[in-house]
Amino acid sequence: MDLTGGNYIAGLLSSEGKSTFKAVNPFDASELPTDFHEATIEEVNKAATKANEAFAVYGKKSGTEKAGFLETIADEILNLGDALIECCCAESGLPVGRITGERGRTMGQLKLFASLLREGSWVDARIDNAIPNREPLPKVDIRSMQKPLGAVGIFGASNFPLAFSVAGGDTASALASGCTIVVKGHPSHPGTCEMIAFAINKAAEKCNMPKGVFSLVQGQSVAIGMAIVNHPLIKAIGFTGSNKGGKAIFDAANNRPEPIPVYAEMGSSNPVFILPQALKQNGNEIAQGLTNSVTLGVGQFCTNPGIVFLENAEVLSGFKQAVSEHFEQVEANTMLNGGIKKAFDEGIAFLNSKNGVNLLAKGKVNDEGYKGTSYVFETSAKNFIKENYLEEENFGPSTITITADSREELLASANKLQGHLTATIFGTEEDLNNYTDLIQILEQKVGRLILNNYPTGVEVCHSMVHGGPFPSTTNSRSTSVGTGAISRFTRPFCYQNFPNHLLPNELKNENPLQIFRIVDGEITK
């Protein structure tokens, strides 16, 4: 397909804005040819209005109909062929293998939610049958299930131009729930966004979905994103990005006349704890794996480990030497855009300027385009406990080793942590028995606790939790990955004293969908 540079408003191309922008190729910092039209406030208003109108139809679609829609989106993404891969690589700087795999993940997410919808029990149907002769008062018939919120806004992420973008996990879970969506494309990869929007619109036509079920607005302006957040017809927001951006959206949403939920995933330093016996027995292996995890994707995953805690021991110097040698061999690789590269370099300069923080090693340097060099620093647990900046994420390929002089100092460091997406413990059976209190501390600090493995790589499955306490997210009770993400865009709804024929199929006496339900306190079909 040929790129138009337009926005997609309820299935139709729209280019009302006079202001335009271009994508930039991170490999060499050159501008790509297409001019993309900055969306106008009027286009955002039209998209939200059409989404609200479409919700009256789409919100009533059956699970089977919505599943077919999601599966058709996946098929249409595949039908874009190599042109999608080429465009995405040019805009993101990511290699072909990574983008090809991410396309598979994006399609897999859509199909996973489709299977959830076909099975149907996700609606959490609950039935309490009437007991008219109950004393002292009769019990009425009460039934409840999850219902979609309405039209919602989705913000595409920079670091996953497919899997966390226009047809990513937020979109898949929102459409699965029955919500209609207005997507704000990320300005780093507008061509990729347009191609995916084309695929979604084609799928909507094939599946006879209402026109406003999906819209895409593009632009570099903060005002366009905030117009979505503040629009009175938008009922929730999904966001993956920086702490600054997520917090601004969260604050704006809560200052509306009608506050709405914001599910913002805002970053994390993903602490790693290497316990004494594990360090002694497996230090060299952990050093190599840690280097790989820190530098995977040029450190631009949500889960790269940015802080590493250890206790002082005889083997510690050998471990640090091994880590340094591994880091020194890491090639400089292309980062996602100039803004991310600049912020990362500023973060490195800031750490280098601080007393009590020492540079252990750095990787190879290459000044072409937006290539980022890898860094590993060292500091003490005493310094970490005193200085809040050491916990802040520096988005890119760097980490800080933090040495505690005692078990108590290690636990104090863990207690000092704010909320993160993940924490990792490397420990032998003896270590784990001696540090059960560390596990208990970390359960209150993160959404996913990992044992003897690395946090990078987030499996898309039913049980995954990709979330955590603030400031890693704005809602610790949710996940942005896996089928549990669907609950972000629903609310419980109750029917009292309704005749059977007026109830949705999920709550009818005969259970025509054959889903699992809680009936008078028992799980049954």
C-alpha positions as CSV (number, residue, x, y, z in Angstrom):
1,M,0.0,0.0,0.0
2,D,1.1,3.6,-0.6
3,L,1.3,5.8,2.5
4,T,-1.1,8.9,2.4
5,G,0.0,10.7,5.6
6,G,-3.6,11.0,6.6
7,N,-5.5,10.1,9.8
8,Y,-8.2,7.4,9.8
9,I,-11.5,8.8,11.3
10,A,-14.2,6.1,11.5
11,G,-12.9,4.3,8.5
12,L,-12.2,7.3,6.3
13,L,-9.0,9.1,5.5
14,S,-8.8,12.6,6.9
15,S,-6.2,15.3,6.4
16,E,-7.7,18.5,7.7
17,G,-4.6,19.7,9.5
18,K,-2.2,22.0,7.7
19,S,0.8,21.2,10.0
20,T,2.8,18.1,8.9
21,F,5.7,16.1,10.2
22,K,8.1,13.3,8.9
23,A,9.4,10.1,10.5
24,V,13.1,9.9,11.0
25,N,15.3,6.9,10.3
26,P,17.3,6.2,13.5
27,F,20.0,4.4,11.5
28,D,21.3,7.6,10.0
29,A,19.0,10.3,11.4
30,S,17.7,11.0,7.9
31,E,14.1,12.1,7.3
32,L,11.8,9.7,5.6
33,P,9.8,11.0,2.6
34,T,6.1,10.9,3.6
35,D,4.5,14.0,5.1
36,F,2.0,13.1,7.8
37,H,-0.8,15.4,8.7
38,E,-1.0,16.5,12.4
39,A,-4.6,15.7,13.5
40,T,-6.8,18.7,14.5
41,I,-8.9,19.0,17.6
42,E,-12.0,18.8,15.2
43,E,-10.7,15.4,13.9
44,V,-10.3,14.1,17.5
45,N,-13.8,15.3,18.4
46,K,-15.2,13.5,15.3
47,A,-13.3,10.3,16.1
48,A,-14.6,10.3,19.7
49,T,-18.2,11.1,18.6
50,K,-18.1,8.3,16.0
51,A,-16.6,5.9,18.5
52,N,-19.4,6.7,21.0
53,E,-22.0,6.1,18.2
54,A,-20.4,2.9,17.2
55,F,-20.4,1.6,20.8
56,A,-24.1,1.4,20.7
57,V,-23.7,-1.4,18.1
58,Y,-20.3,-2.9,18.8
59,G,-20.9,-3.1,22.6
60,K,-23.7,-5.6,21.9
61,K,-21.7,-7.8,19.5
62,S,-21.4,-11.4,20.6
63,G,-18.1,-12.9,21.7
64,T,-18.0,-15.0,18.5
65,E,-18.4,-11.8,16.4
66,K,-15.7,-9.9,18.2
67,A,-13.4,-13.0,18.1
68,G,-13.9,-13.1,14.3
69,F,-13.0,-9.4,14.1
70,L,-9.8,-9.8,16.1
71,E,-8.7,-12.8,14.0
72,T,-9.4,-10.9,10.8
73,I,-7.3,-8.0,12.0
74,A,-4.4,-10.5,12.6
75,D,-4.9,-11.9,9.0
76,E,-4.9,-8.4,7.5
77,I,-1.7,-7.5,9.3
78,L,-0.1,-10.5,7.8
79,N,-1.4,-9.6,4.4
80,L,0.5,-6.3,4.6
81,G,3.6,-8.5,3.9
82,D,7.2,-7.4,3.8
83,A,6.2,-3.8,3.2
84,L,5.1,-3.5,6.8
85,I,8.4,-5.0,8.1
86,E,10.4,-2.7,5.9
87,C,8.5,0.4,7.0
88,C,8.7,-0.5,10.6
89,C,12.4,-1.2,10.5
90,A,13.1,2.1,8.7
91,E,11.1,4.1,11.3
92,S,12.2,2.3,14.5
93,G,15.8,1.3,13.8
94,L,14.9,-2.2,14.9
95,P,16.3,-5.2,13.0
96,V,14.2,-7.4,10.6
97,G,14.2,-10.4,12.9
98,R,13.0,-8.4,15.9
99,I,10.1,-6.8,13.9
100,T,9.1,-10.1,12.3
101,G,8.9,-11.7,15.7
102,E,7.0,-8.7,17.0
103,R,4.5,-9.0,14.2
104,G,3.9,-12.6,15.2
105,R,3.4,-11.5,18.8
106,T,0.9,-8.9,17.8
107,M,-1.1,-11.4,15.8
108,G,-0.8,-13.9,18.6
109,Q,-2.2,-11.4,21.1
110,L,-5.2,-10.8,18.9
111,K,-5.8,-14.5,18.5
112,L,-5.4,-15.2,22.2
113,F,-8.1,-12.7,23.0
114,A,-10.3,-14.2,20.3
115,S,-10.0,-17.6,22.0
116,L,-10.9,-16.0,25.3
117,L,-14.0,-14.6,23.7
118,R,-15.0,-17.8,22.1
119,E,-14.8,-19.6,25.4
120,G,-16.7,-16.8,27.0
121,S,-16.3,-17.4,30.8
122,W,-14.2,-14.2,31.1
123,V,-17.4,-12.2,31.7
124,D,-17.5,-13.5,35.3
125,A,-21.2,-14.3,35.2
126,R,-22.8,-14.6,38.7
127,I,-26.3,-15.7,39.4
128,D,-28.2,-15.7,42.7
129,N,-31.6,-17.2,42.2
130,A,-34.7,-15.7,43.9
131,I,-35.9,-17.3,47.1
132,P,-39.4,-15.8,47.4
133,N,-40.3,-17.6,50.6
134,R,-37.1,-16.6,52.5
135,E,-37.7,-15.3,56.0
136,P,-37.8,-12.6,57.3
137,L,-37.6,-11.1,53.7
138,P,-37.8,-12.6,50.3
139,K,-34.6,-12.8,48.2
140,V,-34.9,-11.3,44.7
141,D,-33.2,-12.7,41.6
142,I,-29.8,-10.9,41.1
143,R,-27.4,-11.5,38.2
144,S,-24.1,-9.8,37.2
145,M,-21.4,-9.8,34.6
146,Q,-18.7,-7.6,33.2
147,K,-19.8,-5.0,30.6
148,P,-17.6,-2.7,28.3
149,L,-17.0,0.9,29.4
150,G,-17.6,2.6,26.1
151,A,-15.3,4.5,23.8
152,V,-11.7,4.5,25.1
153,G,-8.4,6.2,24.1
154,I,-5.2,4.2,23.4
155,F,-1.7,5.7,23.1
156,G,0.9,3.8,21.0
157,A,4.4,3.2,22.5
158,S,7.7,4.0,21.0
159,N,9.6,0.8,21.9
160,F,7.1,-1.8,20.5
161,P,5.9,-0.3,17.2
162,L,3.6,-3.2,16.6
163,A,2.9,-5.1,19.9
164,F,2.2,-2.0,22.0
165,S,0.9,0.2,19.3
166,V,-2.1,0.6,17.0
167,A,-3.1,-3.1,17.1
168,G,-1.1,-3.9,20.3
169,G,-2.2,-5.3,23.6
170,D,-4.2,-2.3,24.7
171,T,-6.2,-2.3,21.4
172,A,-6.7,-6.1,21.5
173,S,-8.0,-6.1,25.0
174,A,-10.2,-3.0,24.5
175,L,-11.8,-4.4,21.4
176,A,-12.2,-7.8,23.0
177,S,-14.1,-6.2,25.9
178,G,-16.6,-4.6,23.5
179,C,-15.1,-1.0,23.7
180,T,-14.6,1.1,20.6
181,I,-11.3,2.9,20.4
182,V,-9.5,6.1,19.3
183,V,-5.8,5.5,19.0
184,K,-3.1,8.2,19.2
185,G,-0.2,6.9,17.0
186,H,3.3,7.3,18.2
187,P,5.0,10.0,16.1
188,S,8.2,8.0,15.8
189,H,6.6,5.5,13.4
190,P,3.6,7.1,11.7
191,G,3.9,5.0,8.5
192,T,3.7,1.8,10.5
193,C,0.7,3.2,12.4
194,E,-1.1,4.1,9.1
195,M,-0.4,0.6,7.6
196,I,-1.9,-1.1,10.7
197,A,-4.8,1.2,10.7
198,F,-5.5,0.3,7.1
199,A,-5.5,-3.4,8.2
200,I,-7.9,-2.8,11.0
201,N,-10.3,-0.8,8.8
202,K,-10.2,-3.6,6.2
203,A,-11.0,-6.1,8.9
204,A,-13.9,-4.0,10.2
205,E,-15.4,-3.8,6.7
206,K,-15.0,-7.6,6.2
207,C,-16.7,-8.3,9.5
208,N,-19.4,-5.7,9.1
209,M,-18.4,-3.7,12.1
210,P,-19.7,-0.1,12.7
211,K,-17.5,2.5,11.1
212,G,-16.5,4.3,14.4
213,V,-15.2,1.1,16.0
214,F,-11.7,2.3,15.3
215,S,-10.0,5.6,14.5
216,L,-6.3,6.7,14.3
217,V,-5.1,10.2,14.9
218,Q,-1.5,11.1,14.4
219,G,0.7,14.0,15.5
220,Q,3.7,15.3,17.5
221,S,1.6,17.7,19.5
222,V,0.8,17.0,23.1
223,A,-2.5,18.8,22.6
224,I,-3.8,16.0,20.3
225,G,-3.3,13.3,23.0
226,M,-4.8,15.5,25.7
227,A,-7.8,16.2,23.5
228,I,-8.5,12.4,23.6
229,V,-8.0,12.3,27.4
230,N,-10.3,15.3,28.0
231,H,-13.0,14.4,25.6
232,P,-16.2,13.7,27.6
233,L,-17.2,10.7,25.5
234,I,-13.9,8.8,26.3
235,K,-14.3,6.5,29.2
236,A,-10.8,5.1,29.8
237,I,-7.2,5.5,28.7
238,G,-4.4,2.9,27.9
239,F,-0.9,4.2,27.8
240,T,2.7,2.9,27.6
241,G,5.5,5.4,27.8
242,S,7.4,7.7,30.1
243,N,6.6,8.6,33.7
244,K,6.3,12.2,32.7
245,G,3.8,11.5,30.0
246,G,1.8,8.9,31.9
247,K,1.5,11.1,35.0
248,A,0.3,14.1,32.9
249,I,-2.4,11.9,31.4
250,F,-3.4,10.5,34.8
251,D,-3.6,14.0,36.3
252,A,-5.7,15.3,33.4
253,A,-8.1,12.4,33.5
254,N,-8.6,12.9,37.2
255,N,-9.3,16.6,36.8
256,R,-12.1,16.0,34.3
257,P,-15.7,16.8,35.4
258,E,-16.1,13.0,35.0
259,P,-12.8,11.4,36.0
260,I,-11.9,8.3,34.1
261,P,-9.5,5.4,34.8
262,V,-6.0,5.6,33.2
263,Y,-4.0,2.5,32.8
264,A,-0.5,3.9,32.3
265,E,2.6,1.7,32.3
266,M,5.4,4.3,32.9
267,G,8.7,2.5,33.3
268,S,10.7,0.5,35.8
269,S,14.2,-0.2,36.9
270,N,13.4,-3.8,37.6
271,P,15.7,-4.6,40.5
272,V,17.8,-7.8,40.6
273,F,19.0,-9.4,43.8
274,I,22.0,-11.8,43.5
275,L,22.2,-13.7,46.8
276,P,25.5,-14.9,48.3
277,Q,25.5,-18.6,47.4
278,A,24.2,-18.0,43.9
279,L,26.9,-15.4,43.4
280,K,29.6,-17.9,44.7
281,Q,28.4,-20.8,42.6
282,N,27.1,-19.2,39.4
283,G,28.7,-15.8,39.3
284,N,30.2,-16.1,35.8
285,E,27.0,-17.4,34.3
286,I,24.9,-14.7,35.9
287,A,27.4,-12.0,34.7
288,Q,26.9,-13.0,31.1
289,G,23.1,-13.4,31.4
290,L,22.8,-10.0,33.2
291,T,24.8,-8.3,30.5
292,N,22.5,-9.8,27.8
293,S,19.4,-8.8,29.7
294,V,20.5,-5.2,30.3
295,T,21.5,-4.6,26.7
296,L,18.7,-6.6,25.0
297,G,16.9,-4.3,22.6
298,V,19.5,-1.6,23.3
299,G,18.0,-1.4,26.8
300,Q,14.7,-0.2,25.5
301,F,12.4,-2.8,27.0
302,C,10.1,-2.1,29.9
303,T,11.8,-4.8,31.8
304,N,15.6,-4.3,31.3
305,P,17.3,-4.6,34.8
306,G,18.6,-1.2,35.8
307,I,19.7,-1.8,39.3
308,V,21.5,-4.9,40.7
309,F,21.9,-5.6,44.5
310,L,24.6,-7.8,45.9
311,E,26.2,-8.4,49.3
312,N,30.0,-7.8,49.8
313,A,32.0,-11.0,49.5
314,E,35.3,-12.3,48.4
315,V,33.9,-13.3,45.0
316,L,32.3,-9.9,44.3
317,S,35.3,-8.4,42.7
318,G,35.6,-11.3,40.3
319,F,31.9,-11.0,39.4
320,K,32.3,-7.3,38.7
321,Q,35.3,-8.0,36.6
322,A,33.3,-10.5,34.5
323,V,30.4,-8.1,34.1
324,S,32.9,-5.4,32.9
325,E,34.5,-7.7,30.4
326,H,31.1,-8.6,29.0
327,F,30.0,-5.0,28.7
328,E,33.2,-4.0,27.0
329,Q,32.3,-6.4,24.1
330,V,28.8,-5.0,23.6
331,E,28.4,-3.2,20.2
332,A,26.8,0.2,20.1
333,N,23.3,-0.3,18.5
334,T,20.6,1.9,17.2
335,M,18.2,3.4,19.6
336,L,14.6,4.2,18.8
337,N,14.7,7.9,18.2
338,G,16.8,11.0,18.8
339,G,14.8,12.1,21.9
340,I,15.4,8.7,23.6
341,K,19.1,8.8,22.7
342,K,19.5,12.3,24.0
343,A,17.7,11.5,27.3
344,F,19.8,8.4,27.8
345,D,23.1,10.2,27.2
346,E,22.0,12.9,29.6
347,G,21.2,10.3,32.2
348,I,24.7,8.7,31.8
349,A,26.3,12.1,32.1
350,F,24.3,12.8,35.3
351,L,25.5,9.5,36.9
352,N,29.1,10.2,35.9
353,S,28.9,13.5,37.7
354,K,27.7,12.1,41.0
355,N,30.0,11.4,44.0
356,G,29.8,7.8,45.1
357,V,28.9,6.5,41.7
358,N,31.7,5.0,39.6
359,L,31.8,3.8,36.0
360,L,32.8,0.1,36.0
361,A,32.8,-0.4,32.2
362,K,31.3,0.7,29.0
363,G,30.7,-0.9,25.6
364,K,31.9,0.0,22.2
365,V,31.2,3.5,20.8
366,N,29.7,4.3,17.4
367,D,28.5,7.8,16.6
368,E,26.5,6.9,13.5
369,G,22.8,7.8,13.7
370,Y,21.3,7.2,17.2
371,K,23.5,4.4,18.3
372,G,23.7,3.9,22.1
373,T,26.7,2.7,24.1
374,S,26.2,0.3,27.0
375,Y,27.3,1.2,30.6
376,V,27.6,-0.4,33.9
377,F,28.1,1.6,37.1
378,E,28.8,0.7,40.8
379,T,27.7,2.3,44.1
380,S,27.0,1.3,47.7
381,A,23.8,0.3,49.3
382,K,24.4,3.1,51.8
383,N,24.4,5.6,48.9
384,F,21.3,4.0,47.3
385,I,19.3,4.3,50.6
386,K,20.3,8.0,50.8
387,E,19.9,9.1,47.1
388,N,16.5,8.7,45.4
389,Y,17.9,9.3,41.9
390,L,19.7,6.0,41.9
391,E,16.4,4.2,41.6
392,E,15.1,6.2,38.6
393,E,15.0,4.5,35.2
394,N,17.5,5.6,32.6
395,F,15.8,4.2,29.5
396,G,18.6,2.5,27.6
397,P,21.5,0.0,27.9
398,S,22.8,0.7,31.4
399,T,22.7,-0.7,34.9
400,I,24.1,0.0,38.4
401,T,25.5,-2.6,40.7
402,I,24.8,-1.8,44.3
403,T,26.8,-3.4,47.1
404,A,25.4,-4.0,50.6
405,D,27.8,-4.6,53.5
406,S,25.3,-6.9,55.3
407,R,22.1,-8.8,54.9
408,E,20.4,-6.1,56.9
409,E,21.6,-3.4,54.5
410,L,20.3,-5.5,51.5
411,L,16.9,-5.8,53.1
412,A,16.9,-2.1,53.9
413,S,17.6,-1.4,50.2
414,A,14.7,-3.6,49.2
415,N,12.4,-1.9,51.7
416,K,13.4,1.5,50.3
417,L,12.3,0.6,46.7
418,Q,9.3,2.2,45.1
419,G,7.0,0.3,42.7
420,H,8.5,-1.6,39.7
421,L,7.2,-3.9,37.1
422,T,9.5,-6.8,38.1
423,A,12.1,-7.9,40.6
424,T,14.4,-10.8,40.2
425,I,16.1,-13.0,42.7
426,F,19.1,-15.3,41.9
427,G,19.5,-17.7,44.8
428,T,20.2,-21.3,45.7
429,E,17.8,-23.3,47.9
430,E,19.9,-22.3,50.9
431,D,19.8,-18.7,49.9
432,L,16.0,-18.7,49.5
433,N,15.5,-20.3,52.8
434,N,17.7,-17.6,54.4
435,Y,16.0,-14.7,52.6
436,T,12.2,-15.5,52.8
437,D,11.8,-11.9,54.2
438,L,13.3,-10.5,51.0
439,I,10.6,-12.4,49.0
440,Q,7.9,-10.9,51.3
441,I,9.2,-7.4,50.8
442,L,9.4,-7.7,47.0
443,E,5.9,-9.0,46.8
444,Q,4.7,-5.5,47.9
445,K,7.0,-3.7,45.5
446,V,6.4,-5.3,42.0
447,G,3.9,-7.0,39.8
448,R,6.0,-10.0,38.8
449,L,8.7,-11.7,40.9
450,I,11.2,-13.9,39.0
451,L,13.5,-16.6,40.4
452,N,16.8,-17.5,38.7
453,N,15.8,-16.1,35.4
454,Y,15.8,-12.7,33.7
455,P,12.9,-10.1,33.5
456,T,13.3,-9.3,29.8
457,G,10.8,-11.2,27.7
458,V,7.2,-11.0,28.7
459,E,5.2,-14.1,27.9
460,V,1.7,-13.3,26.4
461,C,-0.5,-15.7,28.3
462,H,-3.5,-15.9,30.6
463,S,-1.5,-15.7,33.9
464,M,1.0,-12.9,33.0
465,V,1.0,-9.7,35.1
466,H,2.8,-6.8,33.4
467,G,2.1,-4.1,35.9
468,G,3.1,-3.0,39.4
469,P,2.7,-0.4,42.1
470,F,3.1,3.3,41.4
471,P,5.2,4.8,39.9
472,S,5.7,1.8,37.5
473,T,1.9,2.1,36.7
474,T,-1.0,4.2,37.7
475,N,-3.1,1.2,38.7
476,S,-1.4,-1.8,40.5
477,R,-4.6,-3.9,40.2
478,S,-4.2,-4.4,36.4
479,T,-2.0,-5.9,33.7
480,S,-1.3,-4.6,30.2
481,V,-0.2,-8.0,28.9
482,G,-2.2,-11.2,28.9
483,T,-5.9,-11.9,28.9
484,G,-6.3,-10.3,32.3
485,A,-5.9,-6.9,30.5
486,I,-9.5,-7.1,29.3
487,S,-10.8,-6.2,32.8
488,R,-9.3,-2.7,32.5
489,F,-12.0,-1.8,30.0
490,T,-15.0,-3.3,31.7
491,R,-17.1,-2.7,34.8
492,P,-19.4,-5.0,36.8
493,F,-23.1,-4.6,35.9
494,C,-26.0,-6.1,37.8
495,Y,-29.6,-7.1,36.7
496,Q,-32.2,-7.4,39.4
497,N,-35.5,-9.1,39.0
498,F,-35.3,-9.4,35.2
499,P,-37.3,-11.9,33.2
500,N,-35.2,-14.6,31.5
501,H,-35.9,-13.4,28.0
502,L,-34.6,-9.9,28.7
503,L,-31.3,-11.1,30.1
504,P,-28.1,-11.4,28.0
505,N,-27.2,-14.9,26.9
506,E,-24.4,-15.0,29.5
507,L,-27.0,-14.8,32.3
508,K,-30.0,-16.8,31.0
509,N,-31.2,-19.8,32.9
510,E,-30.4,-22.2,30.2
511,N,-26.8,-21.0,29.8
512,P,-26.9,-21.1,25.9
513,L,-23.2,-20.2,25.7
514,Q,-22.2,-23.0,28.0
515,I,-19.8,-20.8,29.9
516,F,-18.7,-21.3,33.5
517,R,-20.8,-19.2,35.9
518,I,-21.1,-18.8,39.7
519,V,-24.7,-19.9,40.4
520,D,-25.8,-19.7,44.0
521,G,-22.2,-19.7,45.1
522,E,-21.0,-22.7,43.0
523,I,-19.0,-22.7,39.8
524,T,-20.9,-24.6,37.2
525,K,-21.9,-24.8,33.6
